[in-house]
Amino acid sequence: MLKKKTILVAPLHWGLGHATRCIPIIRALLEHNFNVLLASDGGALLLLQKEFPELESIELPSYNITYPKKGSHFKWKILLKLPQIKKTMNAEKSIVKQLVDTGKIQGIISDNRFGVRNKEVPSVFITHQLNVLTGSTTAITSKMHQKIIKKFDVCWVPDIEDLVMNLSGKLGHLNQVNFPIKYMGVLSRMQKEELPKSIDILVLLSGPEPQRTILEEKLKQSLKNSGKKVLMVRGIVEAKQQWQNFENIKMVNYMKSEELEETINQSEIVISRSGYTTIMDLTVLEKKAFFIPTPGQYEQEYLATRLKDLGIVPSCKQKKFKLKKLEKVSVYKGLKTLSQKSVDFSELFALFEGE
């Protein structure tokens, strides 16, 4: 009997999106008879430990990315952090080297963790950002990112290859490609179900501080006199789930996948950031939504603008949000499933099958 291979799955802790989109991959690995070793830090690691309590996990060093209060400073804050990011990458590399050298892992799936790779075992990088938008420095940041991606055996892009009908637009599609790319299809841990609608407005919060809290406070004030049934999932993963009430708003710190899936299926409209994982989830669930991109995060601003221009989801800047803006939701098409084809995990995992 062959010993099961162990695959290290390591999402970046930057909001919860990277961790949540790894959930269907982890489930599929287990179904395909692999062992999985979880690796991340902060809320992302805690979330995966709650979803998969039976799996072993290790803590990786944190990239410690926070947002400035003023969104326009974000790019410069990241550039100033480059030495620290480099240090974190080196620390990740040495942890991974030890895991490979001791025979603990036989493959790697890194969701945007630059240092989680090793030449001795098949190493996959997951990203929907082949181009990294940073305004005037986009060309430089995209080149830097592509240089890192090239060091992996293959890059999995959670989107469809079609150049027109896709979710990530120019983020996930290059004119010229000089490294192996596999388009996975739309990746989500969710499934659509027709359930009676018991929530008028569902707010999904996540992402780095202080912007998460700033938006929470703003939405509480905007929605408290709406006369609507509002549920706010705060996106703060803690040891225990906690519910509280604020005026007509029910609030909960976090939800695990199954409960969240049911909740989104029961909601009329969703207000959230235009984070890519959220967009994938809401596409699979075919939801009407309203997006408020994180200030200064070019990627979210681009995705929100693109979906607005396509007449799919309305959006606005954080500081401009008012309850009245939600009236626009009904005239937009809403997110719909792009392709009936499900993700072919057997084909993707073939990389780990070789000796």
C-alpha atoms as a printed R data frame, in Angstrom:
    type eleno elety resid chain resno       x      y       z
1   ATOM     1    CA   MET     A     1   0.000  0.000   0.000
2   ATOM     2    CA   LEU     A     2   1.452  3.353  -1.076
3   ATOM     3    CA   LYS     A     3   1.739  5.963   1.648
4   ATOM     4    CA   LYS     A     4  -0.544  8.943   1.044
5   ATOM     5    CA   LYS     A     5   1.225 12.066  -0.173
6   ATOM     6    CA   THR     A     6   0.902 15.178   1.979
7   ATOM     7    CA   ILE     A     7   0.256 18.503   0.273
8   ATOM     8    CA   LEU     A     8   0.982 21.773   2.088
9   ATOM     9    CA   VAL     A     9  -1.820 24.313   1.506
10  ATOM    10    CA   ALA     A    10  -0.740 27.819   2.485
11  ATOM    11    CA   PRO     A    11  -2.989 30.843   1.868
12  ATOM    12    CA   LEU     A    12  -1.932 34.434   2.537
13  ATOM    13    CA   HIS     A    13  -3.580 36.086   5.536
14  ATOM    14    CA   TRP     A    14  -4.906 39.290   4.004
15  ATOM    15    CA   GLY     A    15  -8.580 39.435   4.825
16  ATOM    16    CA   LEU     A    16 -10.126 35.965   4.647
17  ATOM    17    CA   GLY     A    17 -10.511 35.554   0.868
18  ATOM    18    CA   HIS     A    18  -7.317 33.592   0.226
19  ATOM    19    CA   ALA     A    19  -8.151 31.118   2.998
20  ATOM    20    CA   THR     A    20 -11.807 30.673   2.016
21  ATOM    21    CA   ARG     A    21 -11.032 29.974  -1.633
22  ATOM    22    CA   CYS     A    22  -8.589 27.266  -0.506
23  ATOM    23    CA   ILE     A    23 -11.446 25.408   1.246
24  ATOM    24    CA   PRO     A    24 -12.784 23.714  -1.936
25  ATOM    25    CA   ILE     A    25  -9.189 22.806  -2.893
26  ATOM    26    CA   ILE     A    26  -8.551 21.211   0.525
27  ATOM    27    CA   ARG     A    27 -11.843 19.285   0.331
28  ATOM    28    CA   ALA     A    28 -10.901 18.042  -3.154
29  ATOM    29    CA   LEU     A    29  -7.390 16.982  -2.048
30  ATOM    30    CA   LEU     A    30  -8.903 14.890   0.747
31  ATOM    31    CA   GLU     A    31 -11.394 13.337  -1.707
32  ATOM    32    CA   HIS     A    32  -8.487 12.498  -4.056
33  ATOM    33    CA   ASN     A    33  -6.746 10.617  -1.250
34  ATOM    34    CA   PHE     A    34  -4.067 13.154  -0.281
35  ATOM    35    CA   ASN     A    35  -3.174 14.235   3.228
36  ATOM    36    CA   VAL     A    36  -3.226 18.001   3.789
37  ATOM    37    CA   LEU     A    37  -1.037 20.118   6.048
38  ATOM    38    CA   LEU     A    38  -2.558 23.574   6.616
39  ATOM    39    CA   ALA     A    39  -0.289 26.605   6.935
40  ATOM    40    CA   SER     A    40  -1.062 30.301   7.407
41  ATOM    41    CA   ASP     A    41  -1.284 32.867  10.207
42  ATOM    42    CA   GLY     A    42  -3.815 35.013  12.056
43  ATOM    43    CA   GLY     A    43  -7.522 34.823  11.222
44  ATOM    44    CA   ALA     A    44  -6.866 32.860   8.017
45  ATOM    45    CA   LEU     A    45  -5.230 30.010   9.934
46  ATOM    46    CA   LEU     A    46  -7.945 30.071  12.603
47  ATOM    47    CA   LEU     A    47 -10.636 29.881   9.912
48  ATOM    48    CA   LEU     A    48  -9.031 26.814   8.292
49  ATOM    49    CA   GLN     A    49  -8.549 25.146  11.691
50  ATOM    50    CA   LYS     A    50 -12.276 25.614  12.367
51  ATOM    51    CA   GLU     A    51 -13.257 24.255   8.945
52  ATOM    52    CA   PHE     A    52 -10.874 21.272   9.188
53  ATOM    53    CA   PRO     A    53 -10.340 20.504  12.888
54  ATOM    54    CA   GLU     A    54  -9.032 17.018  12.033
55  ATOM    55    CA   LEU     A    55  -6.103 18.336   9.941
56  ATOM    56    CA   GLU     A    56  -2.653 19.188  11.205
57  ATOM    57    CA   SER     A    57  -1.646 22.838  10.843
58  ATOM    58    CA   ILE     A    58   1.419 25.027  11.288
59  ATOM    59    CA   GLU     A    59   1.768 28.757  11.779
60  ATOM    60    CA   LEU     A    60   3.740 30.738   9.217
61  ATOM    61    CA   PRO     A    61   5.303 34.162   9.800
62  ATOM    62    CA   SER     A    62   2.927 37.054   9.143
63  ATOM    63    CA   TYR     A    63   3.262 39.548   6.300
64  ATOM    64    CA   ASN     A    64   1.528 42.025   8.653
65  ATOM    65    CA   ILE     A    65  -0.195 44.007   5.925
66  ATOM    66    CA   THR     A    66  -2.540 46.692   7.190
67  ATOM    67    CA   TYR     A    67  -4.260 49.527   5.361
68  ATOM    68    CA   PRO     A    68  -3.543 53.179   6.041
69  ATOM    69    CA   LYS     A    69  -6.533 55.313   7.092
70  ATOM    70    CA   LYS     A    70  -6.143 57.177   3.802
71  ATOM    71    CA   GLY     A    71  -6.504 54.777   0.892
72  ATOM    72    CA   SER     A    72  -4.306 56.867  -1.399
73  ATOM    73    CA   HIS     A    73  -1.275 56.066   0.809
74  ATOM    74    CA   PHE     A    74  -1.711 52.312   0.427
75  ATOM    75    CA   LYS     A    75   0.669 51.754  -2.481
76  ATOM    76    CA   TRP     A    76   3.522 53.627  -0.779
77  ATOM    77    CA   LYS     A    77   2.907 51.803   2.481
78  ATOM    78    CA   ILE     A    78   3.301 48.475   0.634
79  ATOM    79    CA   LEU     A    79   6.472 49.645  -1.140
80  ATOM    80    CA   LEU     A    80   7.973 50.673   2.216
81  ATOM    81    CA   LYS     A    81   7.127 47.200   3.522
82  ATOM    82    CA   LEU     A    82   9.129 45.413   0.797
83  ATOM    83    CA   PRO     A    83  12.164 44.723   3.054
84  ATOM    84    CA   GLN     A    84   9.831 43.183   5.665
85  ATOM    85    CA   ILE     A    85   8.006 41.157   2.985
86  ATOM    86    CA   LYS     A    86  11.387 39.853   1.775
87  ATOM    87    CA   LYS     A    87  12.262 38.843   5.342
88  ATOM    88    CA   THR     A    88   8.945 36.989   5.702
89  ATOM    89    CA   MET     A    89   9.538 35.191   2.379
90  ATOM    90    CA   ASN     A    90  12.952 33.994   3.574
91  ATOM    91    CA   ALA     A    91  11.450 32.760   6.847
92  ATOM    92    CA   GLU     A    92   8.733 30.896   4.896
93  ATOM    93    CA   LYS     A    93  11.361 29.313   2.629
94  ATOM    94    CA   SER     A    94  13.334 27.902   5.531
95  ATOM    95    CA   ILE     A    95  10.202 26.447   7.204
96  ATOM    96    CA   VAL     A    96   9.210 24.814   3.895
97  ATOM    97    CA   LYS     A    97  12.752 23.517   3.315
98  ATOM    98    CA   GLN     A    98  12.637 21.779   6.685
99  ATOM    99    CA   LEU     A    99   9.228 20.212   5.861
100 ATOM   100    CA   VAL     A   100  10.558 18.931   2.518
101 ATOM   101    CA   ASP     A   101  13.911 17.714   3.939
102 ATOM   102    CA   THR     A   102  12.198 15.720   6.685
103 ATOM   103    CA   GLY     A   103   9.788 14.149   4.154
104 ATOM   104    CA   LYS     A   104   6.776 15.738   5.808
105 ATOM   105    CA   ILE     A   105   5.332 17.136   2.539
106 ATOM   106    CA   GLN     A   106   5.395 15.954  -1.086
107 ATOM   107    CA   GLY     A   107   3.720 18.948  -2.750
108 ATOM   108    CA   ILE     A   108   2.889 22.617  -2.209
109 ATOM   109    CA   ILE     A   109  -0.095 24.829  -3.012
110 ATOM   110    CA   SER     A   110   0.632 28.455  -2.116
111 ATOM   111    CA   ASP     A   111  -2.132 31.020  -2.436
112 ATOM   112    CA   ASN     A   112  -0.144 34.248  -2.806
113 ATOM   113    CA   ARG     A   113   2.562 33.325  -0.272
114 ATOM   114    CA   PHE     A   114   5.740 34.121  -2.183
115 ATOM   115    CA   GLY     A   115   8.186 32.124  -0.059
116 ATOM   116    CA   VAL     A   116   6.153 28.920   0.166
117 ATOM   117    CA   ARG     A   117   7.855 26.898  -2.579
118 ATOM   118    CA   ASN     A   118  10.640 24.370  -2.976
119 ATOM   119    CA   LYS     A   119  12.471 23.015  -6.023
120 ATOM   120    CA   GLU     A   120  12.408 19.443  -4.661
121 ATOM   121    CA   VAL     A   121   8.591 19.056  -4.747
122 ATOM   122    CA   PRO     A   122   5.867 20.222  -7.174
123 ATOM   123    CA   SER     A   123   4.997 23.800  -6.161
124 ATOM   124    CA   VAL     A   124   1.811 25.558  -7.285
125 ATOM   125    CA   PHE     A   125   1.078 29.285  -6.977
126 ATOM   126    CA   ILE     A   126  -2.566 30.432  -6.938
127 ATOM   127    CA   THR     A   127  -3.430 33.984  -7.952
128 ATOM   128    CA   HIS     A   128  -6.011 35.863  -9.988
129 ATOM   129    CA   GLN     A   129  -3.557 38.755 -10.280
130 ATOM   130    CA   LEU     A   130  -1.135 38.043 -13.111
131 ATOM   131    CA   ASN     A   131  -1.199 41.828 -13.442
132 ATOM   132    CA   VAL     A   132  -0.978 43.772 -10.175
133 ATOM   133    CA   LEU     A   133  -2.696 47.129 -10.503
134 ATOM   134    CA   THR     A   134  -0.997 49.975  -8.623
135 ATOM   135    CA   GLY     A   135  -1.803 53.012 -10.773
136 ATOM   136    CA   SER     A   136   1.287 54.597 -12.312
137 ATOM   137    CA   THR     A   137   3.508 51.734 -11.080
138 ATOM   138    CA   THR     A   138   1.353 48.892 -12.505
139 ATOM   139    CA   ALA     A   139   3.966 47.832 -15.081
140 ATOM   140    CA   ILE     A   140   6.646 47.486 -12.378
141 ATOM   141    CA   THR     A   141   4.480 45.679  -9.794
142 ATOM   142    CA   SER     A   142   3.109 43.296 -12.452
143 ATOM   143    CA   LYS     A   143   6.637 42.424 -13.638
144 ATOM   144    CA   MET     A   144   7.759 41.855 -10.023
145 ATOM   145    CA   HIS     A   145   4.790 39.572  -9.373
146 ATOM   146    CA   GLN     A   146   5.287 37.595 -12.599
147 ATOM   147    CA   LYS     A   147   8.965 37.118 -11.718
148 ATOM   148    CA   ILE     A   148   7.925 35.472  -8.430
149 ATOM   149    CA   ILE     A   149   5.204 33.340 -10.109
150 ATOM   150    CA   LYS     A   150   7.793 32.006 -12.606
151 ATOM   151    CA   LYS     A   151   9.698 30.364  -9.742
152 ATOM   152    CA   PHE     A   152   6.771 27.961  -9.211
153 ATOM   153    CA   ASP     A   153   6.057 24.925 -11.412
154 ATOM   154    CA   VAL     A   154   2.640 26.200 -12.448
155 ATOM   155    CA   CYS     A   155   0.240 29.062 -11.722
156 ATOM   156    CA   TRP     A   156  -3.417 28.204 -11.132
157 ATOM   157    CA   VAL     A   157  -5.769 31.093 -11.942
158 ATOM   158    CA   PRO     A   158  -9.229 30.809 -10.344
159 ATOM   159    CA   ASP     A   159 -11.172 32.047 -13.375
160 ATOM   160    CA   ILE     A   160 -12.123 30.910 -16.853
161 ATOM   161    CA   GLU     A   161  -9.795 31.346 -19.800
162 ATOM   162    CA   ASP     A   162 -12.350 33.128 -22.018
163 ATOM   163    CA   LEU     A   163 -11.048 36.645 -22.681
164 ATOM   164    CA   VAL     A   164 -14.471 38.299 -22.632
165 ATOM   165    CA   MET     A   165 -16.747 36.318 -20.338
166 ATOM   166    CA   ASN     A   166 -14.608 36.090 -17.221
167 ATOM   167    CA   LEU     A   167 -14.521 37.501 -13.691
168 ATOM   168    CA   SER     A   168 -10.995 38.882 -13.306
169 ATOM   169    CA   GLY     A   169 -10.663 40.889 -16.553
170 ATOM   170    CA   LYS     A   170  -7.138 42.139 -17.211
171 ATOM   171    CA   LEU     A   171  -6.004 41.016 -13.739
172 ATOM   172    CA   GLY     A   172  -6.051 37.334 -14.636
173 ATOM   173    CA   HIS     A   173  -5.440 37.437 -18.387
174 ATOM   174    CA   LEU     A   174  -2.129 38.315 -20.066
175 ATOM   175    CA   ASN     A   175  -1.436 39.102 -23.730
176 ATOM   176    CA   GLN     A   176   1.836 37.217 -23.578
177 ATOM   177    CA   VAL     A   177   2.505 34.345 -21.218
178 ATOM   178    CA   ASN     A   178   5.973 32.960 -20.536
179 ATOM   179    CA   PHE     A   179   5.224 30.595 -17.662
180 ATOM   180    CA   PRO     A   180   2.773 27.665 -17.262
181 ATOM   181    CA   ILE     A   181  -0.774 28.759 -16.401
182 ATOM   182    CA   LYS     A   182  -3.861 26.641 -15.779
183 ATOM   183    CA   TYR     A   183  -7.274 28.298 -15.560
184 ATOM   184    CA   MET     A   184  -9.171 26.429 -12.856
185 ATOM   185    CA   GLY     A   185 -12.634 27.828 -13.465
186 ATOM   186    CA   VAL     A   186 -14.627 29.768 -10.857
187 ATOM   187    CA   LEU     A   187 -13.582 28.495  -7.450
188 ATOM   188    CA   SER     A   188 -16.068 28.595  -4.588
189 ATOM   189    CA   ARG     A   189 -16.874 26.643  -1.436
190 ATOM   190    CA   MET     A   190 -20.560 27.585  -1.948
191 ATOM   191    CA   GLN     A   191 -23.539 25.984  -3.696
192 ATOM   192    CA   LYS     A   192 -26.716 27.691  -4.829
193 ATOM   193    CA   GLU     A   193 -29.997 26.617  -3.221
194 ATOM   194    CA   GLU     A   194 -33.454 28.059  -3.634
195 ATOM   195    CA   LEU     A   195 -34.349 29.040  -0.054
196 ATOM   196    CA   PRO     A   196 -37.070 31.378   1.261
197 ATOM   197    CA   LYS     A   197 -35.640 34.904   1.644
198 ATOM   198    CA   SER     A   198 -35.551 35.881   5.328
199 ATOM   199    CA   ILE     A   199 -32.839 38.578   5.170
200 ATOM   200    CA   ASP     A   200 -33.393 41.841   3.272
201 ATOM   201    CA   ILE     A   201 -29.785 43.014   3.400
202 ATOM   202    CA   LEU     A   202 -26.780 40.851   4.195
203 ATOM   203    CA   VAL     A   203 -23.525 42.690   4.908
204 ATOM   204    CA   LEU     A   204 -20.307 40.691   4.480
205 ATOM   205    CA   LEU     A   205 -17.321 42.453   5.986
206 ATOM   206    CA   SER     A   206 -13.708 41.370   5.719
207 ATOM   207    CA   GLY     A   207 -10.271 42.646   4.849
208 ATOM   208    CA   PRO     A   208  -7.471 44.297   6.785
209 ATOM   209    CA   GLU     A   209  -7.933 46.945   9.455
210 ATOM   210    CA   PRO     A   210  -8.589 49.806   9.968
211 ATOM   211    CA   GLN     A   211 -10.726 49.886   6.813
212 ATOM   212    CA   ARG     A   212 -12.885 46.910   7.889
213 ATOM   213    CA   THR     A   213 -13.967 48.746  11.052
214 ATOM   214    CA   ILE     A   214 -14.440 52.073   9.233
215 ATOM   215    CA   LEU     A   215 -16.890 50.433   6.813
216 ATOM   216    CA   GLU     A   216 -18.671 48.551   9.622
217 ATOM   217    CA   GLU     A   217 -19.343 51.788  11.500
218 ATOM   218    CA   LYS     A   218 -20.504 53.568   8.367
219 ATOM   219    CA   LEU     A   219 -22.922 50.782   7.394
220 ATOM   220    CA   LYS     A   220 -24.334 50.502  10.920
221 ATOM   221    CA   GLN     A   221 -25.270 54.185  10.806
222 ATOM   222    CA   SER     A   222 -26.652 53.970   7.242
223 ATOM   223    CA   LEU     A   223 -28.749 50.834   7.789
224 ATOM   224    CA   LYS     A   224 -30.053 51.301  11.328
225 ATOM   225    CA   ASN     A   225 -33.145 53.273  10.255
226 ATOM   226    CA   SER     A   226 -33.751 51.386   7.022
227 ATOM   227    CA   GLY     A   227 -36.753 49.412   8.295
228 ATOM   228    CA   LYS     A   228 -35.109 46.354   6.711
229 ATOM   229    CA   LYS     A   229 -34.040 43.037   8.186
230 ATOM   230    CA   VAL     A   230 -30.262 43.383   8.198
231 ATOM   231    CA   LEU     A   231 -27.640 40.779   9.097
232 ATOM   232    CA   MET     A   232 -23.996 41.765   9.345
233 ATOM   233    CA   VAL     A   233 -21.253 39.118   9.263
234 ATOM   234    CA   ARG     A   234 -18.297 41.046  10.639
235 ATOM   235    CA   GLY     A   235 -15.510 38.863   9.269
236 ATOM   236    CA   ILE     A   236 -13.656 38.623  12.576
237 ATOM   237    CA   VAL     A   237 -12.666 35.013  13.260
238 ATOM   238    CA   GLU     A   238 -12.446 34.409  16.993
239 ATOM   239    CA   ALA     A   239 -12.433 31.371  19.277
240 ATOM   240    CA   LYS     A   240 -16.225 31.535  19.756
241 ATOM   241    CA   GLN     A   241 -19.068 32.669  17.551
242 ATOM   242    CA   GLN     A   242 -20.821 35.687  19.106
243 ATOM   243    CA   TRP     A   243 -24.133 37.293  18.183
244 ATOM   244    CA   GLN     A   244 -25.287 40.773  19.124
245 ATOM   245    CA   ASN     A   245 -27.993 43.263  18.131
246 ATOM   246    CA   PHE     A   246 -27.701 46.893  17.090
247 ATOM   247    CA   GLU     A   247 -31.099 48.555  16.402
248 ATOM   248    CA   ASN     A   248 -32.597 46.491  13.499
249 ATOM   249    CA   ILE     A   249 -29.229 44.894  12.680
250 ATOM   250    CA   LYS     A   250 -28.260 41.403  13.794
251 ATOM   251    CA   MET     A   251 -24.495 41.048  14.012
252 ATOM   252    CA   VAL     A   252 -22.217 37.999  14.202
253 ATOM   253    CA   ASN     A   253 -18.420 37.937  14.324
254 ATOM   254    CA   TYR     A   254 -17.972 35.104  11.771
255 ATOM   255    CA   MET     A   255 -19.672 32.110  10.172
256 ATOM   256    CA   LYS     A   256 -18.277 28.796   8.975
257 ATOM   257    CA   SER     A   257 -18.834 27.822   5.331
258 ATOM   258    CA   GLU     A   258 -22.095 25.854   5.632
259 ATOM   259    CA   GLU     A   259 -23.848 28.455   7.743
260 ATOM   260    CA   LEU     A   260 -22.622 31.300   5.529
261 ATOM   261    CA   GLU     A   261 -23.758 29.501   2.367
262 ATOM   262    CA   GLU     A   262 -27.258 29.069   3.794
263 ATOM   263    CA   THR     A   263 -27.324 32.705   4.960
264 ATOM   264    CA   ILE     A   264 -26.318 34.105   1.561
265 ATOM   265    CA   ASN     A   265 -28.894 31.867  -0.158
266 ATOM   266    CA   GLN     A   266 -31.553 33.304   2.199
267 ATOM   267    CA   SER     A   267 -30.694 36.951   1.477
268 ATOM   268    CA   GLU     A   268 -32.231 39.334  -1.057
269 ATOM   269    CA   ILE     A   269 -29.130 41.472  -1.574
270 ATOM   270    CA   VAL     A   270 -25.530 41.439  -0.356
271 ATOM   271    CA   ILE     A   271 -23.363 44.450   0.470
272 ATOM   272    CA   SER     A   272 -19.652 43.679   0.528
273 ATOM   273    CA   ARG     A   273 -16.160 44.589  -0.589
274 ATOM   274    CA   SER     A   274 -15.401 43.760  -4.216
275 ATOM   275    CA   GLY     A   275 -12.794 41.199  -3.166
276 ATOM   276    CA   TYR     A   276 -12.239 38.528  -5.787
277 ATOM   277    CA   THR     A   277 -13.181 35.534  -3.609
278 ATOM   278    CA   THR     A   278 -16.440 37.235  -2.614
279 ATOM   279    CA   ILE     A   279 -17.192 37.892  -6.291
280 ATOM   280    CA   MET     A   280 -16.605 34.188  -7.097
281 ATOM   281    CA   ASP     A   281 -18.857 33.058  -4.222
282 ATOM   282    CA   LEU     A   282 -21.665 35.462  -5.189
283 ATOM   283    CA   THR     A   283 -21.362 34.389  -8.864
284 ATOM   284    CA   VAL     A   284 -21.875 30.727  -7.971
285 ATOM   285    CA   LEU     A   285 -24.818 31.730  -5.754
286 ATOM   286    CA   GLU     A   286 -26.165 34.066  -8.502
287 ATOM   287    CA   LYS     A   287 -26.727 37.027  -6.181
288 ATOM   288    CA   LYS     A   288 -27.756 40.644  -6.509
289 ATOM   289    CA   ALA     A   289 -25.124 42.728  -4.753
290 ATOM   290    CA   PHE     A   290 -23.745 46.186  -4.025
291 ATOM   291    CA   PHE     A   291 -19.966 46.627  -3.829
292 ATOM   292    CA   ILE     A   292 -17.890 49.087  -1.793
293 ATOM   293    CA   PRO     A   293 -14.214 48.587  -2.745
294 ATOM   294    CA   THR     A   294 -11.528 49.030  -0.091
295 ATOM   295    CA   PRO     A   295 -10.173 52.587  -0.502
296 ATOM   296    CA   GLY     A   296  -6.809 52.618  -2.276
297 ATOM   297    CA   GLN     A   297  -6.928 48.960  -3.273
298 ATOM   298    CA   TYR     A   298  -6.669 49.271  -7.046
299 ATOM   299    CA   GLU     A   299  -7.638 45.640  -7.653
300 ATOM   300    CA   GLN     A   300 -10.988 45.959  -5.829
301 ATOM   301    CA   GLU     A   301 -11.650 49.350  -7.429
302 ATOM   302    CA   TYR     A   302 -10.980 47.872 -10.880
303 ATOM   303    CA   LEU     A   303 -13.198 44.807 -10.287
304 ATOM   304    CA   ALA     A   304 -16.055 46.973  -8.947
305 ATOM   305    CA   THR     A   305 -15.821 49.427 -11.861
306 ATOM   306    CA   ARG     A   306 -15.668 46.612 -14.417
307 ATOM   307    CA   LEU     A   307 -18.789 44.878 -13.050
308 ATOM   308    CA   LYS     A   308 -20.606 48.221 -12.829
309 ATOM   309    CA   ASP     A   309 -19.711 49.084 -16.455
310 ATOM   310    CA   LEU     A   310 -20.949 45.637 -17.555
311 ATOM   311    CA   GLY     A   311 -24.289 46.380 -15.858
312 ATOM   312    CA   ILE     A   312 -23.841 43.476 -13.422
313 ATOM   313    CA   VAL     A   313 -23.353 45.028  -9.944
314 ATOM   314    CA   PRO     A   314 -23.591 48.680  -8.828
315 ATOM   315    CA   SER     A   315 -20.928 50.113  -6.531
316 ATOM   316    CA   CYS     A   316 -19.643 53.351  -5.021
317 ATOM   317    CA   LYS     A   317 -16.746 54.772  -3.037
318 ATOM   318    CA   GLN     A   318 -16.841 54.060   0.704
319 ATOM   319    CA   LYS     A   319 -17.243 57.717   1.697
320 ATOM   320    CA   LYS     A   320 -20.149 58.179  -0.741
321 ATOM   321    CA   PHE     A   321 -22.329 55.285   0.419
322 ATOM   322    CA   LYS     A   322 -25.911 56.150   1.384
323 ATOM   323    CA   LEU     A   323 -28.904 53.858   1.895
324 ATOM   324    CA   LYS     A   324 -30.567 55.347  -1.196
325 ATOM   325    CA   LYS     A   325 -27.831 53.869  -3.407
326 ATOM   326    CA   LEU     A   326 -29.218 50.364  -2.789
327 ATOM   327    CA   GLU     A   327 -32.213 51.247  -4.994
328 ATOM   328    CA   LYS     A   328 -29.894 50.800  -7.991
329 ATOM   329    CA   VAL     A   329 -29.404 47.081  -7.276
330 ATOM   330    CA   SER     A   330 -32.685 46.080  -8.930
331 ATOM   331    CA   VAL     A   331 -31.765 47.577 -12.324
332 ATOM   332    CA   TYR     A   332 -28.454 45.680 -12.544
333 ATOM   333    CA   LYS     A   333 -28.304 42.094 -13.853
334 ATOM   334    CA   GLY     A   334 -26.688 40.596 -10.748
335 ATOM   335    CA   LEU     A   335 -23.949 37.945 -10.774
336 ATOM   336    CA   LYS     A   336 -24.653 34.806 -12.782
337 ATOM   337    CA   THR     A   337 -22.729 31.569 -13.279
338 ATOM   338    CA   LEU     A   338 -20.389 31.972 -16.250
339 ATOM   339    CA   SER     A   339 -19.766 28.347 -17.054
340 ATOM   340    CA   GLN     A   340 -21.477 25.077 -16.279
341 ATOM   341    CA   LYS     A   341 -18.108 23.335 -16.176
342 ATOM   342    CA   SER     A   342 -16.930 22.512 -12.669
343 ATOM   343    CA   VAL     A   343 -13.285 22.658 -11.609
344 ATOM   344    CA   ASP     A   344 -11.399 19.558 -12.835
345 ATOM   345    CA   PHE     A   345  -9.367 18.740  -9.744
346 ATOM   346    CA   SER     A   346  -8.167 15.393 -11.116
347 ATOM   347    CA   GLU     A   347  -6.396 17.203 -13.934
348 ATOM   348    CA   LEU     A   348  -4.933 19.847 -11.595
349 ATOM   349    CA   PHE     A   349  -3.724 17.296  -9.030
350 ATOM   350    CA   ALA     A   350  -2.007 15.169 -11.701
351 ATOM   351    CA   LEU     A   351   1.059 17.316 -10.947
352 ATOM   352    CA   PHE     A   352   1.351 15.639  -7.513
353 ATOM   353    CA   GLU     A   353   0.762 12.109  -8.785
354 ATOM   354    CA   GLY     A   354   4.241 11.553 -10.322
355 ATOM   355    CA   GLU     A   355   6.945  9.910  -8.260
